[in-house]
Amino acid sequence: MTRLGAALVVLLAVVGAGRADEATPPAPRSALEVAEPTWDAGKVVRGTSLSHAFLLKNVGTAELAIDAKPG
């Protein structure tokens, strides 16, 4: 009977710990969504300047910081 009681206590502790984790909401995080992740410029003659704008959207729940350096 003592082993059964100890096993029951351990089982309840494990189940209770799992439920405590479920009750904690996930931490806020940022997530980047890019509507068009690639762009094909096709054939480009040397010396021609090109430009293209990519639309970036933060779909997460926290502030998104982008530290982009050209070149």
OpenMM code with the backbone's topology and positions (N, CA, C; nanometers):
from openmm import Vec3, app, unit

residues = "MET THR ARG LEU GLY ALA ALA LEU VAL VAL LEU LEU ALA VAL VAL GLY ALA GLY ARG ALA ASP GLU ALA THR PRO PRO ALA PRO ARG SER ALA LEU GLU VAL ALA GLU PRO THR TRP ASP ALA GLY LYS VAL VAL ARG GLY THR SER LEU SER HIS ALA PHE LEU LEU LYS ASN VAL GLY THR ALA GLU LEU ALA ILE ASP ALA LYS PRO GLY".split()
positions = [
    Vec3(0.0819, -0.1191, 0.0000),
    Vec3(0.0000, 0.0000, 0.0000),
    Vec3(0.0860, 0.1251, 0.0000),
    Vec3(0.2007, 0.1226, 0.0620),
    Vec3(0.2882, 0.2388, 0.0694),
    Vec3(0.3437, 0.2735, -0.0688),
    Vec3(0.3823, 0.1728, -0.1448),
    Vec3(0.4334, 0.1985, -0.2805),
    Vec3(0.3245, 0.2564, -0.3703),
    Vec3(0.2039, 0.2060, -0.3566),
    Vec3(0.0926, 0.2567, -0.4355),
    Vec3(0.0641, 0.4026, -0.4010),
    Vec3(0.0682, 0.4343, -0.2732),
    Vec3(0.0465, 0.5729, -0.2306),
    Vec3(0.1555, 0.6654, -0.2826),
    Vec3(0.2806, 0.6201, -0.2781),
    Vec3(0.3919, 0.7009, -0.3283),
    Vec3(0.3810, 0.7203, -0.4786),
    Vec3(0.3412, 0.6160, -0.5504),
    Vec3(0.3257, 0.6259, -0.6953),
    Vec3(0.2142, 0.7243, -0.7303),
    Vec3(0.1076, 0.7217, -0.6532),
    Vec3(-0.0040, 0.8138, -0.6760),
    Vec3(0.0384, 0.9584, -0.6515),
    Vec3(0.1166, 0.9825, -0.5488),
    Vec3(0.1654, 1.1175, -0.5195),
    Vec3(0.2543, 1.1666, -0.6328),
    Vec3(0.3438, 1.0811, -0.6831),
    Vec3(0.4329, 1.1190, -0.7936),
    Vec3(0.3509, 1.1483, -0.9186),
    Vec3(0.2530, 1.0654, -0.9488),
    Vec3(0.1684, 1.0855, -1.0658),
    Vec3(0.0927, 1.2179, -1.0577),
    Vec3(0.0371, 1.2479, -0.9428),
    Vec3(-0.0359, 1.3739, -0.9261),
    Vec3(0.0577, 1.4942, -0.9379),
    Vec3(0.1793, 1.4809, -0.8891),
    Vec3(0.2757, 1.5906, -0.8998),
    Vec3(0.3116, 1.6162, -1.0446),
    Vec3(0.3302, 1.5107, -1.1238),
    Vec3(0.3648, 1.5253, -1.2657),
    Vec3(0.2487, 1.5874, -1.3427),
    Vec3(0.1290, 1.5397, -1.3184),
    Vec3(0.0109, 1.5940, -1.3868),
    Vec3(-0.0098, 1.7396, -1.3470),
    Vec3(0.0054, 1.7725, -1.2201),
    Vec3(-0.0113, 1.9103, -1.1732),
    Vec3(0.0925, 2.0030, -1.2336),
    Vec3(0.2160, 1.9567, -1.2495),
    Vec3(0.3213, 2.0392, -1.3101),
    Vec3(0.2900, 2.0679, -1.4555),
    Vec3(0.2361, 1.9705, -1.5263),
    Vec3(0.1989, 1.9908, -1.6660),
    Vec3(0.0894, 2.0941, -1.6805),
    Vec3(-0.0051, 2.0940, -1.5914),
    Vec3(-0.1139, 2.1919, -1.5975),
    Vec3(-0.0654, 2.3317, -1.5636),
    Vec3(0.0323, 2.3449, -1.4787),
    Vec3(0.0860, 2.4764, -1.4442),
    Vec3(0.1508, 2.5394, -1.5668),
    Vec3(0.2195, 2.4592, -1.6479),
    Vec3(0.2812, 2.5112, -1.7699),
    Vec3(0.1760, 2.5570, -1.8703),
    Vec3(0.0645, 2.4849, -1.8782),
    Vec3(-0.0405, 2.5205, -1.9726),
    Vec3(-0.1081, 2.6515, -1.9353),
    Vec3(-0.1132, 2.6838, -1.8072),
    Vec3(-0.1808, 2.8039, -1.7624),
    Vec3(-0.0988, 2.9292, -1.7911),
    Vec3(0.0313, 2.9156, -1.8090),
    Vec3(0.1170, 3.0299, -1.8359),
    Vec3(0.1032, 3.0701, -1.9824),
    Vec3(0.0639, 3.1938, -2.0098),
    Vec3(0.0515, 3.2361, -2.1503),
    Vec3(0.1896, 3.2452, -2.2152),
    Vec3(0.1963, 3.2240, -2.3454),
    Vec3(0.3254, 3.2320, -2.4135),
    Vec3(0.3795, 3.3748, -2.4092),
    Vec3(0.5095, 3.3854, -2.4060),
    Vec3(0.5743, 3.5174, -2.4041),
    Vec3(0.5522, 3.5861, -2.5388),
    Vec3(0.5348, 3.7185, -2.5373),
    Vec3(0.5194, 3.7908, -2.6638),
    Vec3(0.6444, 3.7735, -2.7500),
    Vec3(0.6249, 3.7575, -2.8780),
    Vec3(0.7379, 3.7470, -2.9696),
    Vec3(0.7020, 3.8100, -3.1023),
    Vec3(0.8023, 3.8545, -3.1715),
    Vec3(0.7793, 3.9140, -3.3023),
    Vec3(0.7896, 3.8050, -3.4082),
    Vec3(0.7202, 3.8248, -3.5183),
    Vec3(0.7245, 3.7312, -3.6299),
    Vec3(0.7116, 3.8123, -3.7574),
    Vec3(0.8001, 3.7875, -3.8494),
    Vec3(0.8043, 3.8643, -3.9741),
    Vec3(0.7341, 3.7881, -4.0852),
    Vec3(0.6460, 3.8571, -4.1562),
    Vec3(0.5779, 3.7997, -4.2719),
    Vec3(0.6207, 3.8795, -4.3940),
    Vec3(0.6638, 3.8094, -4.4973),
    Vec3(0.7049, 3.8726, -4.6229),
    Vec3(0.6132, 3.8188, -4.7319),
    Vec3(0.5322, 3.9065, -4.7892),
    Vec3(0.4343, 3.8641, -4.8889),
    Vec3(0.5021, 3.8052, -5.0122),
    Vec3(0.6125, 3.8643, -5.0540),
    Vec3(0.6851, 3.8210, -5.1738),
    Vec3(0.8322, 3.8024, -5.1347),
    Vec3(0.8713, 3.6830, -5.0858),
    Vec3(1.0078, 3.6654, -5.0343),
    Vec3(1.1174, 3.6660, -5.1409),
    Vec3(1.0828, 3.6410, -5.2660),
    Vec3(1.1825, 3.6467, -5.3738),
    Vec3(1.1311, 3.7358, -5.4852),
    Vec3(1.2244, 3.7880, -5.5622),
    Vec3(1.1887, 3.8728, -5.6758),
    Vec3(1.2867, 3.8452, -5.7880),
    Vec3(1.2348, 3.8125, -5.9050),
    Vec3(1.3173, 3.7838, -6.0217),
    Vec3(1.3236, 3.9091, -6.1084),
    Vec3(1.4424, 3.9660, -6.1195),
    Vec3(1.4600, 4.0871, -6.1994),
    Vec3(1.4717, 4.0565, -6.3479),
    Vec3(1.4790, 3.9295, -6.3817),
    Vec3(1.4909, 3.8928, -6.5229),
    Vec3(1.6302, 3.9248, -6.5748),
    Vec3(1.6426, 3.9449, -6.7055),
    Vec3(1.7719, 3.9809, -6.7638),
    Vec3(1.7936, 4.1306, -6.7451),
    Vec3(1.9099, 4.1645, -6.6957),
    Vec3(1.9413, 4.3040, -6.6678),
    Vec3(2.0695, 4.3404, -6.7415),
    Vec3(2.0646, 4.4490, -6.8143),
    Vec3(2.1814, 4.4984, -6.8867),
    Vec3(2.2762, 4.5633, -6.7861),
    Vec3(2.4039, 4.5354, -6.8000),
    Vec3(2.5038, 4.5917, -6.7091),
    Vec3(2.4922, 4.7441, -6.7058),
    Vec3(2.5002, 4.7986, -6.5867),
    Vec3(2.4919, 4.9434, -6.5689),
    Vec3(2.3510, 4.9937, -6.5435),
    Vec3(2.2523, 4.9088, -6.5574),
    Vec3(2.1135, 4.9475, -6.5329),
    Vec3(2.0852, 4.9467, -6.3826),
    Vec3(2.0192, 5.0494, -6.3350),
    Vec3(1.9810, 5.0545, -6.1938),
    Vec3(1.8452, 4.9879, -6.1753),
    Vec3(1.8342, 4.9095, -6.0710),
    Vec3(1.7076, 4.8428, -6.0391),
    Vec3(1.6662, 4.8791, -5.8977),
    Vec3(1.5385, 4.8756, -5.8742),
    Vec3(1.4887, 4.8896, -5.7382),
    Vec3(1.3631, 4.8050, -5.7251),
    Vec3(1.3409, 4.7583, -5.6035),
    Vec3(1.2216, 4.6787, -5.5749),
    Vec3(1.1905, 4.6957, -5.4269),
    Vec3(1.0663, 4.7076, -5.3936),
    Vec3(1.0249, 4.7220, -5.2540),
    Vec3(0.9619, 4.5909, -5.2067),
    Vec3(1.0098, 4.5430, -5.0936),
    Vec3(0.9515, 4.4252, -5.0299),
    Vec3(0.8634, 4.4726, -4.9156),
    Vec3(0.7436, 4.4181, -4.9062),
    Vec3(0.6504, 4.4534, -4.8000),
    Vec3(0.6743, 4.3596, -4.6826),
    Vec3(0.7123, 4.4164, -4.5684),
    Vec3(0.7375, 4.3401, -4.4467),
    Vec3(0.6281, 4.3719, -4.3458),
    Vec3(0.5790, 4.2693, -4.2776),
    Vec3(0.4724, 4.2906, -4.1805),
    Vec3(0.5037, 4.2111, -4.0534),
    Vec3(0.4908, 4.2764, -3.9389),
    Vec3(0.5075, 4.2096, -3.8108),
    Vec3(0.3742, 4.1457, -3.7744),
    Vec3(0.3690, 4.0142, -3.7762),
    Vec3(0.2459, 3.9440, -3.7417),
    Vec3(0.2531, 3.8850, -3.6011),
    Vec3(0.3565, 3.9215, -3.5267),
    Vec3(0.3723, 3.8738, -3.3894),
    Vec3(0.3029, 3.9647, -3.2906),
    Vec3(0.3296, 3.9388, -3.1633),
    Vec3(0.2654, 4.0152, -3.0570),
    Vec3(0.3625, 4.1106, -2.9877),
    Vec3(0.4879, 4.1140, -3.0315),
    Vec3(0.5876, 4.2039, -2.9730),
    Vec3(0.6427, 4.2954, -3.0813),
    Vec3(0.7098, 4.4002, -3.0382),
    Vec3(0.7700, 4.4941, -3.1318),
    Vec3(0.8777, 4.4243, -3.2131),
    Vec3(0.8842, 4.4555, -3.3425),
    Vec3(0.9839, 4.3962, -3.4323),
    Vec3(1.0874, 4.5012, -3.4653),
    Vec3(1.2132, 4.4693, -3.4430),
    Vec3(1.3236, 4.5602, -3.4746),
    Vec3(1.4035, 4.5002, -3.5900),
    Vec3(1.4259, 4.5804, -3.6939),
    Vec3(1.5052, 4.5359, -3.8086),
    Vec3(1.6268, 4.6266, -3.8162),
    Vec3(1.7432, 4.5670, -3.8078),
    Vec3(1.8684, 4.6408, -3.8158),
    Vec3(1.9345, 4.6053, -3.9480),
    Vec3(1.8962, 4.6766, -4.0539),
    Vec3(1.9448, 4.6463, -4.1887),
    Vec3(2.0497, 4.7492, -4.2300),
    Vec3(2.1589, 4.6983, -4.2802),
    Vec3(2.2665, 4.7854, -4.3275),
    Vec3(2.2907, 4.7545, -4.4743),
    Vec3(2.2753, 4.8524, -4.5622),
    Vec3(2.2945, 4.8266, -4.7058),
    Vec3(2.4393, 4.7896, -4.7369),
    Vec3(2.4524, 4.7116, -4.8410),
    Vec3(2.5878, 4.6795, -4.8888),
    Vec3(2.6253, 4.5466, -4.8515),
] * unit.nanometer
topology = app.Topology()
chain = topology.addChain("A")
for resn in residues:
    res = topology.addResidue(resn, chain)
    for name in ("N", "CA", "C"):
        topology.addAtom(name, app.Element.getBySymbol(name[0]), res)
